[in-house]
Amino acid sequence: MALYPAQFIHQTQLINPDCEARPTLMVLPPSNEELQQGKATLVCLANKGFPSDWSLAWKVDGISGGSWEESRGPAVMEQDARYSWSSTLRLSADQWTKVGSVTCEATQGSQTLVSETLRRDQCSQD
């Protein structure tokens, strides 16, 4: 029976479950066009994590679970057998103007927390 690359990767993951990798995070700010429409959508991109069950959560000014909407996209396996996924945070433009910072946090089991913070004053106001 011939093994194709995807099958080999899948079998390797099953044989060696200790191969864990912390994802890298990037937080993207809302666009100026969107802010002019009264909305603010921020995106957290998580790349090269393993396994696929990392959880993404948002904190706004250090507080989690506030009056905002969060959603998460499905995990996508990349060619290197690591996973990428995203999470979206939706605020009103008015809420965004009052925010000092937003943080995206990735957690998985006993792994060390991974986080990325975006300060609103770092975003251009062009």
C-alpha positions, 0 to 999 in steps of 0.5 A: 500500500502506497502512502501519499504525503497527506496520509503520512502526515496524518499517521505521523500526527497519530503516532506522535501526539506530543508534537505541540506547537504554539501558534503565532498571533497577529491582530488586525485593526478595523479599516477606516472605511468600516469605522465611517460606517459605525462598525469596528471589526478586528481579526486575530490570525493564528498561524502554525499551531498544533494540535488544532484545538487551540482556543482563541479569546478576546480581552478588551482593556484587559476584560474578557466576556464584555458586550461585544461579539466574537466568532471563530473560523474553522481550523485549516491544516497547512501543508506542514501539518500545522493549523491556522485559524482566525477569530473576529471581534466586532465592536461599534465604532463608538466602543472602538474610540473608547478602547485602549487595547485589545488582546487575542489569547490562544490557549490549549491544555497545559500549553503556555498562553500565547497572546498578542495585544493591539493598542488603539493608539498604534493604529493610523487615523488616516 
